[in-house]
C-alpha cells in the first residue's frame, strides 16, 4: 500500500484520503506519512485541517511523523506548518512539540543540520517555546523535545534547567542529557551532575540525584566519582543504595 502511495499522484492520494471510511482513515494517514513522497505529503497538507480534524487524527499524523525512521525536511516542514500559530488542544500541542524534536534529531543524524531551513526553523521553534514557557508542564515538554533533538549546542540550556529547575523540570533536563553520546558529556556536564548528586547548591529529589549519578557512572567515571558515590550511598535508604551499587558494579564490568 505504501509503495502504491509512493507512485501515486497528489490528486489520487487526496481522493483516497477524502473517500476512506472513518475507521480506515488513521491507517491511510499513517501510510501517507510513511510514503513521504512529494505527492503524498502535498495531499496530507491539503487534507489535514488542524482547526477541524478530530484530535485523534491529528495525533495519529504527529505520531507517524515522530516515529518515521528517515524523515525528510518536507515532512518536518509539514509538521511545522500544521502547528504554526494555531490554538490546539493541549495534548495535540504537546505531541507536536515532541514530534518536532524527534524529526530535528533524526535529520541531524542524517547530517542535514545547517543544510536545511526546516531544521533551523524547528530548532528555533523549540527554543523560542522554551524561553516563552511559564507553566512547568510546558517547560518539561520543550525539554523532552530537546532530548529528542540531541543537539550539542543545547547542552548549556539543559544544564541550567537541570540545576535550577523544579523537580519535574530538573528530571526532564537530566533525562535529556542522558540521551547524548559520551563525547558530549564534558567535564562541565560532569561537574554539574556532581553538584546535583551531592546537593552542593540545593536539595534535589531522589530521582534527580540518581539520574545525575547514572550520567557520571555511564560516561567514563573517574575513580573519585565512584568513591564519592559509594560514600554518599551509605547515607541513603537501602533500596536507593542498592540501585547505585548495582550501577557501580555494571560500570566496573
FENLIN-V411298 format. One line per field, one symbol per residue. ss: DSSP state (~ for helix, > for strand, _ for the rest). phi: phi as a letter, one per 40 degrees, with the letter a starting at -180 (. if undefined). A space follows every 10 residues. Layout:
BEGIN
ss = ???
phi = ???
END
This chain:
BEGIN
ss = _~~~~~~__~ ~~~~~~~~~_ _~~~~~~~~~ ~~~~~__~~~ ~~~~~~~___ ____~~~~~~ ~~~~~~____ __~~~~~~~~ ~~~______~ ~~~~~~~~~~ ~~~~~~~~~_ ______~~~~ ~~~~~~~~~~ ~~___~~~~~ ~~~~~~~~~_ _~~~~~~~~~ ~~~~__~~~~ ~~~~~~~___ _~~~__~~~~ ~~~~~~~___ _____~~~~~ ~~~~~~~~__ __~~~~~~~~ ~~~____~~~ ~~~~~~~~~~ ~~_
phi = .cccccbccd cccccccccc ddccddcccc cccccfcdcc ccccccccbc cbdcdccccd cccccccccb cbcccccccc ccccgbcbdd ccdcdccccd cccdcccccc gbcgbbcccc cccccccccc cccbcdccdd cccccccccf bdccddcccc cccbccdccc cccccccccc cdccccdccc ccccccccfc bacbcdcccc ccccccccbf ccdccccccc cccccbcdcc ccdccccccc ccc
END
